[in-house]
Amino acid sequence: MRQSQMLINGEQVASLSGKVEVIKNPANQEPVAEVSVGGREDARLALQAAEQAFPVWSETPSQKRAKILHAAADLVRTRAEEIARLLTLEQGKPLKNARMEVLSAADALDYYAEEGKRNFGEWITSSQSRSIVLRQPVGVAALITPWNFPVDLLAWKVGPALAAGCTFVAKPPSAAPLAATEFVRAVNDAGLPPGAANVVHGPGGEVGAELVENPISRKIAFTGETKTGRWIMAHAAGQIKRISLELGGQSPFIVCPDADLEKAAAACAQRAFSNMGQICMSVNRVYVADEVAEEFTEKLVQRTEQLRIGNGMEPDVDLGPMFSEAMREKTREHVADALARGAELLYGGREPEGAAFARGFFFLPTILSGADHSMKVMREETFGPVAPIMQFKKLEEAVFLANDTEYGLAAYVFTSDLKTALYASERLEAGSIGVNVNSVVDMQAPFGGWKQSGLGRELGHHGLEAYLETKHIRLGN
Ligand code: NAD
């Protein structure tokens, strides 16, 4: 069976304890690889390696760092097929989506290679002195990531960390560490000094906790659940550590009476169900104007019927299995709760039938009408393929309902009127608003959450700033 080891100080190593775990395919429970499972001591070794590499890497000129990051992007592209296959086998997503994820991770490295060259300072002259303002790398960064986009979400951290001059220790998700590890290995192989890029596997409560609590790490970049983010924030407080948190979402999708309903329905089906709804910016709540509710709902059901579900390794599959039985059980529970509170099931709501689905965590994309805010699907992050629909009379009411949540990651509005789009966009409480578009990710623009969806921003030049400290040097006359 394939073995996946950790990466510490430029070497592939087993954990100190020798412990291993088998990673299984969520589509059929077949073993994919055996992975080394580390603990606190392994995390300490990786942090020490990153600390030793920091002076070398941070003093490497930004032009040279850019060359290495471009070489890393090329190497990721060369190995993209292998990394993507591992990603599908461990996570379940269709191979075409896994390929897109890996190629987009390579693009993030290219983007930050260039962005790192633009880490300019300031020169300020006053009557008594001159001031130079520098932006310097914060130090060793701990990069902790979830299983839903294990490669892309890590690339959003690895790119800016290295471009800024930081070294890092990555902790991929325990149940899907394979593709992320291969991604970092490719980055490392592009010519980084040993110890600049490290990977430690193991449980969040041990390896992750050590990365957060150990004074060697000066910065924590975390993507994951809001509950884990709260824990990290509390524990980073002891050392006033720099933190970026990308947390859960409960994104609303508003369909106005003047929306292009064909486009809105296609966008909604894709964003509610791709990756089986296991995306932080998935459509979680659909608010449709009374006058177009029937037509929009019909179109949404038609679009959803066309989605092909199956093992992600098969060609032409749109939806794979869910990541785990726990995720599927939560989805079942949220659907049952909505139905008990009066929602109507329009599509899905159960596992698909047939031998091909018997051993995987499959679930049909699910559409509910008659939803209201007493239901868990409208209040909690389901992280499953469910689109609950609620009708509204006036846009003010839709915006109020959309904001009635502790989360604030993304929100979507479909309308053909610019005034309506601006009215809603300016009032929705979210870090990103999609107007007539169902993705709010753009490499050059900031991504992150309001309220309990997070703190700080990734992507764009904002993503680089998250790894820099400001220093003022005052020169006397
Ligand atoms: P999770 O919080 O359970 O785990 C994320 C990572 O944190 C894993 O590597 C885990 O091992 C580690 N971890 C767990 N406990 C830890 C601790 N005490 N200290 C340090 N690290 C610890 O999240 P998950 O279930 O893997 O991912 C799903 C969640 O991620 C969803 O809530 C989703 O919305 C969120 N997410 C957010 C974004 C975003 O950009 N806002 C993107 C993707 C996913």
Residues whose N, C-alpha, C, O or C-beta is under 5 A from the ligand:
A	BS01	NAD	I144 T145 P146 W147 K171 P172 P173 S174 G202 P203 G204 G205 G208 A209 T223 G224 E225 T226 T228 W231 E246 L247 G248 G249 C280 S453
